[in-house]
Amino acid sequence: MGAIPNMFGRGRPSLPASSSGGATGVFLHGGPGAGISPLHRRLFDPDRYDLILFDQRGCGRSRPHAEVDCNSSWHLVSDIERLRTSFGFERWLLLGGSWGSTLALAYAQAYPSHVTELVLRGIFLGDQASLDWFYSFGASEIFPDQWEAFCAAIPPEERHDLVAAYDRRLTTLEGAAQLRLARIWSQWEAATVSLLPDPARERSAQDPHYAIAVAKIEAHFFANKCWLRPGQLLEDAHLLADIPGTIVHGRYDICCSARNAWELHRRWARSRLHLVEGAGHVFSEPGITDRLIEATDQYAASWAGNRELMAKTN
């Protein structure tokens, strides 16, 4: 447990890992900038998975904290590939939700031969439509009270591009002024991610360490359109042709429209889509958790079955 030194340049991810001698997997957290939680381990059976969880650059226990220099989608894709080779995994399953689904898709399209399966939750495509939905017009109509507070921190003349306005401030301000804006950014997200309000989550989102990382890194990524060309992850879905996958998306996900999941599923022949009724965006909502665990269990069983068959034929 801990960071792998001298491998990632300026970003050194924190790397809790478990070993079972079973199927191999990596968990990709959201944000970007949200970091990992011990709860994420519970999506995998520890007796059946060799599992890697890591805090992506700038967040959680990775250092330097909230750093945006040398921190982009493609830096993170490279980090994932370096982890795979460092641990000696030939291929592995990726599970990612929200931003983690974006990162998983980008990695799988860059290295399809290194991926056994994908389990994706709360699909975020990193495209302009997804950013507009959450930071311009869409979610704003469902949470007008929270939206007003989010907008109020920015002068009216800059509200035509709230992401860019926040990004400018979060990367130049320091101390109390930076923290105030970071908490407003974090509150908008925390208040809208679940079907029902969760005061405990909203309180935890105000933690300075968390709020500054998630706000600064998200604004940086989104202002740069996640370094993806327009429509890239859907256009390149054909690269997933040989990869089986499971898509889990809450019917009432306000952060990420269910349209994202639907369009990805339509372009990815080997995917299974579960639109979970009575659920929003977060992985901890019961119907979403059930589907994710069901998927990791099924893929682990398939891996074990394939290993047994290979043993019999050798």
N, C-alpha and C positions, 0 to 999 in steps of 0.2 A: 504494500500500500504506500502511496506517496507519488511524487513526481518522478518521471524519467528525466534525468539531467542531460544537458548538452545534446538534445536531439531535436528540439523544436525552435531553435533560435530564441527570439524574445518571448514567445509564448510557451510556458511549460505546464501542460495539463496535469491536474491531479488525477490519479489513476487507481481507484479501488478496483480490485479484481477478485474473482473466485475461480476455483478450479475443481472440476468434477470428472474430467476425462470424457465428457460427453460432447454434445453438440456445441458449436462455438457461436458466440453472439456478441454484439456491441450495442449498447444503448446510447442513443443520441438525444440529449435534452433539448428543450425549447428555448425560446427567447428570440434571437440569440442573446445570451448573457444570463439565463436563468439559473444555470448550474444543476447539478445532480442532487438527488435526495435519497436517503435510505429506502424510501417507499418504492423507488423505481426498481429495486432488486426483486420486489415481490411479483413482478410481471413474468419472472422466469423461475422455473423449478430448479433450485440449487443442486439437486441430485442429477440433473440431466444437462446442465449447461456449464461450459467454461465461458464466463461472462466478463466483459470489460465495460466499466462505466467510467467516464472521464469528464471533468469540467473543461469545457472548451476555453479557448484563449480569453483571458481577461476576467473570468468569472469564477465563483466558488472559491476553491483553494488554489486555482491557477494564478501564476504571477507573471507580469505585473498586473495588479488589479485594475479593471475597467480600461485597460489599454486598447486603443483602436489602431495604433500603428502596427503594420504587419498583421492585420486581423481582417480577413475577408473570407468569403465563402470558399475560395480556392485554397487559401491557407489551411482552412479546416478540413477540406477534402484531402489535402496532402497529409495532414496530421493523422487522419484515420488510416490512410494507407501505410504510413510509417508505423503506426501501432500494430497493424496486421502483420507486417514483416518482422517487427521487433519481437512479437510474441510467437512467431512461427506458425501462424494460422494460414492454411492454404486458402480456405474460403470461409465465409461466415454469414450468419443472419444479422440483419440490421433492423432494429426497432427504433422508430423515431416518431415523435408527435409534434404537431404545430411546426415551429421552425425545424425541429428534428426531422420531420417528414421531408422538408425542402432539402436538408443536408443529405439525408439518406438517398433521395432521388438523384441528387447531383453526383454523389459518390457512385451509386450503382450504374449511372449512365456513363461515368468516366471509366469504371472498372467492372463491367458486367461479369467478367469471368471469375471475379473474386467474391461474388455474392451468391449464397445459397437460396435465401428467401428474403423478402421484405415484409415487415409488419408496420403499417403506417396509420397514424391516428391524427384526426383534425387537420386535414390537408391544407397546407399553406404553400402556394406556388411561387411566391416571391415576385409576382408580376404586378403590373400597374393596376390591374383590376382589383387584385387582392388588397393592395395598399390603399386604393381609393375607397374600397368598401369600409375599411376600419378607420381610416384617417381623413376621410373627406365626406362621403355621403353613403349611408347604409346603416351601419351600427348606430350612427348618430340619431337616426329616427326611432330607434328602439330604446335607447338610453339618453334622452335629451337632457336630463338633469346632469348626468355625469359628463356628457359632451360639452355642456356649457362651461363646466369647471375646467375641462381640459383646454378649451379654446381661450378662456379668460386669461391664461398666463402669457399669451402672445398678443402683441398689438394688432388691432383690426387690419392694418395695412399689410400684415404678413400672414394672415390666416388663410390665404389662398393655397399655401404650401406649409402646412403645420409641421410636417416631418422635417423639412429643411430648416424651419425656424427653430425648432427644438434642437436639432443637430448643431446649428451654429452656437447656440448658447451652452449646450452641455459640453462641448469640446473647448470652450474658452473660459467659462465661468469656473470659479473654485469655491470651496467652503460652503457656507450656508446658502448662498445664492444658487449654486449648482444643486445642492441637496433638495432645496425647495422645488425646483423644476423636475428633478428626477422623481420625487415622490408624486408629483401630479401626473407625470407620464405613467408611472407604475400603477397608480390608483385607477386610471382609465382602463387599463388592461385587467387588473384584478377584479374590478367591479362588473366586468362584462363576460368573463370566461365560463361561468357556470349557469346552468338553467335557473337555479335559485341563489339568492344572495348568500355569501359565506363571509361573515365578519372576521373570522379568524384569518382567512387568507388575505383579506384586505389589510388587516393589521400587520401581518408578516411582510406584506409587500412594501411597507413603509420603513422596514429595516434599512439603515443607511448603506450597509455593505451591498445588500441585494439591489436596492433601488438605483443606486448610482451605476452599478454594472449593467443592469438590464436596460435602463433608460439610455445610457450613453452608447452602449453597443448596438441596441436595436435601432436607435436613430441613425447611427453611422451606417449600418447595413442598409436600412431602408432608404436613406438619402442617396445611396449608391445603387439602388435597385438590385441589391444582393449580388451585384456583378454577374447578372444573368442577362442574356439577350432577351428581347421581348418574346414571351411564349415559349421559352427554351425547354422547360421541363415537360410540357405537353408535346411539343414538336418532336422531342427526342425520346418519347415513350417507347418507340419501336426498338430502342436499344435494350429494353427490358423483356424482350420477346421470350427469352429462355429462362426467365426468373419467375417462379411462382410468388404470389404475394397476397396479403390480406389488407384491405382498407377498412378502417373503422372510423365513422364520422357521426357525431351527434346531429340529429335532425334539426335541433334548435341551437346550433353552434353560431353564435353572433360574431365571434372573432374571424372565423374562416367559413365562408359560405359553403354549404353542402354542394353547390355547383362545382367546386374544385374537385371534390371526391368523385362526383359523377363523371366529369370530363376525363379525369385520369383513368377511371375504370373503363370507359368506352374505348380508350386508346391502348389499353394494356390487357391483352387477351388472357393472360394467365392470372389475372387478379380476381379476387372475390371481394365484393363490396357489402358492408354491413352498415346501413343507416340506422342508428340506434334511436328509437323513439324515447321521448322523455329525457333527453340528454343534451348538454351543451358541448363545451369544448374540452374540459379538463379530463385527464385520464382517470381520475379518482371517482368519477360518477359511475355508479354500479354497473349499468349496462355496458359502458365502454370498457371498464376493467374486466368484466366477464369475457368480452369478445377478444381482448388482447391476450389474456391468459389462455383462453381456448386455442388461439392461433399458435402461441409459442409451444404449448403442449403438443399440438398436432404436428408441428414441424420437428420437435424433438423426437416424437414417436417415429416419424418417417425416417429421420436420421438413424435412429437405433435399428429400425428394420432394414435399412440399406446396409448398415455395417454387418448385421447378422447374415444377410444374404451373401455379402462379399466373403465373409469368413467361411461359409459353407462351400463356396465355389473355389476357394483357394486351396 
